[in-house]
Amino acid sequence: MTARAPSPRSVAGWILRRPENLTETEQIRLKTVRTHCPELDALTRHVRSFAIMLADRKGECLPEWIAAVRQDDLPSLHTLAAGIDRDRDAVIAGLPLPWNSGVVEGHVNRIKTLKRQMFGRAGFDLLRKRVLLA
């Protein structure tokens, strides 16, 4: 009897989580997947190196990361790298800074949630009152 293949969602979760937060079983299954699929192995390496670069705020490593991504046949990651490369100077300048827009994004998300809840039911005046009261 052969083992069932993991779902794409599971594999994505294993790749995106910190390696030390994976259970031993998850680490073994990810290692098996990486062994059988060279593209997922390359993707995992790039995602983890990008995460380390962000966590350590090392903007100077970005050009090397982009060059490494371009050497592998990963079209979706090429798209991300090209987008980052278009704003390379801004990204490199912003990476080492301790500030982020997390609070603002939280407020925007809250307002969008309120707007979606009211879709088709009320006008701008009621939305404005709900945002101000929330």
Disulfide bonds with the S-S distance in Angstrom:
none
